[in-house]
Amino acid sequence: MSSVAVPVLAPPRRAWLTDLPVLLVAVVWGSSYLAAKGITTTQTVIAVLVLRFAVVLPVLVIAGWPRLRALTAAQWRGAGLLGLVLSGIFLVETYGLVHTSATNAGLIISLTMIFTPLAEAAVTRNRPTGAFLAAAGLSVAGVVLLTQGGGFTSPSAGDLLMLVAALARTLHVLLMARIKSVRSADSLSLTTVQLGSAVTVFALLTAAPGTGESPWSVAAGFGAREWGGLLFLSRAGRAERARQRIALLADREREVAVAVGRGRSNAEIAAALYLSVATVKTQVSRILAKFDFNNRVQIALLVHDAGLLDDDGDRDPS
């Protein structure tokens, strides 16, 4: 009696779960711009930036002090360079936000999600698929239409600054993946040094004439609402950067990354996602290569920073 092998079909993939990191990026970006818009004026941009990061920096230093001490000189230099780029991003972005609406700021900065894979494709000389290019074109057209308001008008200075900030964020992501000295640095230490470098730049700028109010006078004038907004901005920054990087992964890579973050072995991931172990190994290798990581622990830290381990949707489908 002959037997017939019946293929086992994988359950339908829940696409909305794999798109969750992108949605979280949009939510964090949008809410952070509303908060920043409410507490920032042209004269307080640099002061607010000093306060925003000075609030969270001591906490990061205390939490990651042993790992900070373990950084090599090359890692400090690499992370410091990234911090200089980050300071430029926040300066351009915050001045842009002051001169445009929070809605326009959120829409324009979202173009980073388009610019980054296009830049990555250009650097690696891998031509994007036609479907991606079509989706990118529609996204750009949508941003243009949504930022026009009552009709087609010339972009404001704030809109143009936000566009520069989106391009600068793209550069920052590419540099993070390509500066060899920071590849083995853990996420917390890398974030701490970057923010320390950025705060140093902001603090030096406050001493320059014509840069607006001092951080002390701005802090003295803050009420409960302003301090609440500042604390929200301080907490949102790290998660935002992690989610931005996670959003660069393909759907299957994202699923595997979350599973790695939960501490699963390759065999467990294969069983949960109905893949072969060899396929899982390939996906993990791609994730490591995409972020220039050295081990699975770095993937887990990134997923943790993005806040994806609190979602129960990616647990075993059984």
C-alpha positions in Angstrom: 0.0 0.0 0.0 1.5 3.2 -1.1 1.4 6.4 1.0 1.0 9.9 -0.3 2.9 12.7 1.4 0.6 15.5 2.2 2.4 18.8 2.5 1.8 20.7 5.7 0.7 24.3 5.0 1.9 27.0 7.2 -0.8 29.1 8.8 -1.6 32.4 7.2 1.0 35.0 8.2 -0.3 37.9 10.3 1.1 40.7 8.2 0.0 43.4 10.6 2.3 41.9 13.3 5.3 42.2 11.0 4.4 45.8 10.2 4.0 46.7 13.9 7.5 48.2 14.2 6.9 50.6 11.3 3.6 51.6 13.0 5.4 52.1 16.3 8.0 54.3 14.6 5.2 56.5 13.2 3.4 56.7 16.5 6.6 57.7 18.4 7.7 60.2 15.8 4.2 61.8 15.7 3.7 62.0 19.4 7.2 63.3 20.0 6.8 66.1 17.5 3.5 67.1 19.2 5.3 67.2 22.6 8.3 69.1 21.2 6.1 71.6 19.4 4.3 72.4 22.7 7.5 73.3 24.7 9.8 74.8 22.0 10.1 78.2 20.5 12.7 79.7 18.2 14.5 81.2 21.2 14.5 78.0 23.2 15.5 75.3 20.7 19.1 74.7 22.0 18.1 75.0 25.6 15.3 72.4 25.2 17.7 70.1 23.5 20.2 70.4 26.4 17.5 69.7 28.9 15.9 66.9 26.9 19.1 64.8 26.9 20.7 66.0 30.1 17.7 64.6 31.9 18.2 61.0 30.6 22.0 61.0 30.2 22.9 60.5 33.9 20.5 57.5 34.1 22.1 55.9 31.1 25.6 56.5 32.5 24.7 54.9 35.8 22.9 52.0 34.2 25.7 51.2 31.8 28.8 52.3 33.6 30.6 48.9 33.6 30.0 48.5 29.9 31.0 52.1 29.2 34.3 51.5 31.0 34.9 48.5 28.8 34.7 50.5 25.5 37.9 50.8 23.6 39.3 54.1 22.5 38.2 53.3 18.9 34.7 52.6 20.0 34.5 55.9 21.9 35.7 57.8 18.8 33.2 56.0 16.6 30.3 56.6 18.9 31.4 60.2 19.4 31.3 60.7 15.6 27.8 59.3 15.4 26.9 61.7 18.3 28.1 64.6 16.3 25.9 63.6 13.4 23.0 63.0 15.8 23.4 66.5 17.2 23.1 68.0 13.7 20.0 65.9 13.1 18.3 67.2 16.3 19.3 70.8 15.6 18.0 70.8 12.1 14.9 68.8 13.1 13.9 71.0 16.0 14.4 74.2 14.2 12.4 72.8 11.4 9.6 71.8 13.8 9.4 75.3 15.1 8.9 76.7 11.6 6.3 74.2 10.4 3.4 72.2 11.8 3.8 69.0 13.8 1.8 67.2 11.1 4.1 68.3 8.3 7.2 67.5 10.5 6.0 64.0 11.1 5.0 63.4 7.5 8.3 64.7 6.1 10.6 62.9 8.6 8.8 59.7 7.7 10.5 59.8 4.3 13.5 58.5 6.2 11.8 55.1 5.9 12.0 55.5 2.1 15.4 57.2 1.9 17.3 54.6 4.0 16.6 51.5 1.9 17.2 53.5 -1.3 20.5 54.7 0.1 21.4 51.2 1.3 20.6 49.9 -2.2 22.8 52.6 -3.8 25.7 51.9 -1.5 25.5 48.1 -1.9 24.6 48.4 -5.6 21.6 46.3 -5.3 18.7 47.5 -7.4 15.4 47.8 -5.5 12.5 45.9 -6.7 9.9 47.5 -9.0 7.3 47.1 -6.3 9.4 48.9 -3.7 10.1 51.8 -6.1 6.4 52.1 -7.0 5.5 52.1 -3.3 8.2 54.6 -2.6 6.9 56.9 -5.3 3.4 56.7 -3.9 4.6 57.4 -0.4 6.5 60.5 -1.5 3.5 61.7 -3.5 1.3 61.1 -0.5 3.6 63.2 1.7 3.6 66.0 -0.8 -0.2 66.0 -1.0 -0.8 65.8 2.7 1.6 68.6 3.5 0.0 71.0 1.1 -3.1 71.9 3.1 -5.3 74.3 1.1 -3.5 73.9 -2.2 -0.1 73.6 -3.9 2.3 76.0 -2.3 6.1 76.4 -1.9 7.4 74.4 1.0 8.2 76.5 4.1 11.6 76.9 5.6 10.6 74.4 8.3 9.5 71.9 5.7 12.9 72.1 4.0 14.7 71.7 7.3 12.7 68.6 8.0 13.6 67.2 4.6 17.3 67.8 5.4 16.8 66.1 8.8 15.3 63.0 7.0 18.3 62.8 4.8 20.6 63.3 7.8 18.8 60.4 9.7 19.4 58.2 6.6 23.1 59.1 6.8 23.2 58.3 10.5 21.6 54.8 10.0 24.2 54.0 7.2 27.1 55.2 9.4 25.9 53.0 12.3 26.1 50.0 10.1 29.5 50.8 8.6 31.7 52.3 11.3 33.7 49.2 12.2 34.8 50.4 15.6 31.2 50.4 17.0 30.1 47.0 15.6 30.9 45.2 18.8 29.6 48.0 21.2 26.4 47.2 23.0 23.3 49.3 22.2 23.2 51.0 25.6 26.8 52.2 25.6 26.5 53.3 22.0 23.4 55.4 22.8 25.0 56.9 25.9 28.2 58.1 24.1 26.2 59.4 21.2 23.9 61.4 23.5 26.9 62.6 25.6 28.5 63.9 22.4 25.3 65.6 21.3 24.7 67.2 24.7 28.3 68.6 24.6 27.6 70.2 21.3 24.4 71.7 22.5 26.0 73.0 25.7 28.8 74.7 23.8 26.2 76.3 21.5 24.4 77.8 24.4 27.5 79.8 25.3 27.6 81.3 21.8 25.8 84.7 21.4 22.5 84.8 19.7 21.6 81.2 20.3 18.6 82.0 22.5 17.7 81.5 26.1 19.9 79.6 28.5 18.8 76.1 29.7 18.6 77.4 33.3 16.1 80.2 32.5 14.0 77.9 30.3 14.0 75.2 33.0 12.9 77.8 35.6 10.0 78.8 33.4 8.7 75.3 32.8 5.6 74.1 34.5 4.3 70.6 35.0 3.0 70.3 31.4 6.4 71.3 30.0 8.4 69.0 32.2 6.0 66.2 31.4 6.6 66.8 27.7 10.3 67.0 28.2 10.4 63.7 30.1 8.3 62.0 27.4 10.8 63.3 24.7 13.7 62.0 26.8 12.3 58.5 27.0 11.1 58.3 23.4 14.5 58.9 21.8 16.1 55.6 22.5 13.1 53.5 21.5 12.6 55.6 18.4 16.2 54.9 17.1 15.8 51.2 17.8 12.4 50.9 16.1 13.8 52.8 13.1 16.5 50.2 12.7 14.1 47.3 13.2 11.9 48.8 10.5 14.7 48.3 8.0 14.3 44.5 8.2 12.2 42.5 5.8 9.1 40.9 7.3 10.6 37.4 7.9 13.8 38.9 9.2 11.7 40.9 11.7 9.9 37.8 12.9 13.2 36.0 13.4 14.7 39.0 15.2 11.9 39.1 17.7 12.2 35.4 18.3 15.9 35.8 18.9 15.1 38.5 21.3 12.9 36.1 23.2 15.9 33.8 23.6 14.8 31.0 21.3 17.1 28.6 19.6 17.2 28.2 15.9 15.3 24.9 16.2 12.6 26.6 18.3 12.3 29.5 15.8 12.0 27.1 12.9 9.2 25.2 14.6 7.3 28.4 15.5 7.6 30.0 12.1 7.3 26.7 10.0 10.8 27.2 8.6 13.7 24.9 8.2 16.6 25.3 10.6 18.9 26.2 7.7 16.5 29.0 6.7 16.5 30.4 10.2 20.3 30.4 10.2 20.3 32.2 6.9 17.9 34.8 8.3 19.9 35.4 11.4 23.1 35.8 9.3 21.3 38.4 7.2 20.2 40.3 10.3 23.8 40.2 11.7 25.2 41.4 8.4 22.6 44.1 7.9 23.5 45.8 11.2 27.1 44.6 11.3 26.4 42.8 14.5 28.7 40.1 15.8 26.3 37.9 17.8 22.7 37.2 18.7 22.9 39.2 21.9 23.1 42.4 19.9 20.0 41.4 18.0 18.2 40.7 21.3 19.3 44.1 22.8 18.0 45.9 19.7 14.6 44.2 19.8 14.4 44.9 23.6 15.2 48.6 23.0 12.4 48.8 20.3 9.9 47.5 22.9 8.9 44.5 20.8 9.3 41.9 23.5 6.2 43.1 25.3 4.0 42.1 22.3 2.4 38.7 22.7 1.5 38.5 19.1 4.8 36.9 18.0 4.7 34.0 20.4 4.2 30.5 19.3 1.1 30.1 17.2 0.2 26.9 19.0 
